[in-house]
Amino acid sequence: MSSRKNDSTPKLTVGEKARVTYLVARMAKRSIASETVHMGDLERRVDRVIDGARRREERNAKKRK
């Protein structure tokens, strides 16, 4: 989903995994309803969750140093 190349996916917390799973399920439900439906809003929300996890990992890595 992420448009970035060569970015590793951060380790997600249980809450982040649940949120991504919920959003992917909504995407699947929309795609069943229609092949031409717009899902950009849900894709952006998934990207935001992953970006937040990436920022959290960076903060934790700085704390460990």
BELWODA-V949225 format. One record per pair of residues at least 24 apart in sequence whose ideal C-beta (glycine too) atoms are under 7 Angstrom apart, sorted by the first residue. I is the first residue (numbers start at 0). J is the second residue. Records with the same first field share a line. If there is no record, write none. Layout:
BEGIN
I->J, J
END
This chain:
BEGIN
0->42, 45, 46
1->46, 49
8->49
9->49, 52, 53, 56
10->56
11->52
15->48, 52
18->48
19->45, 48
END
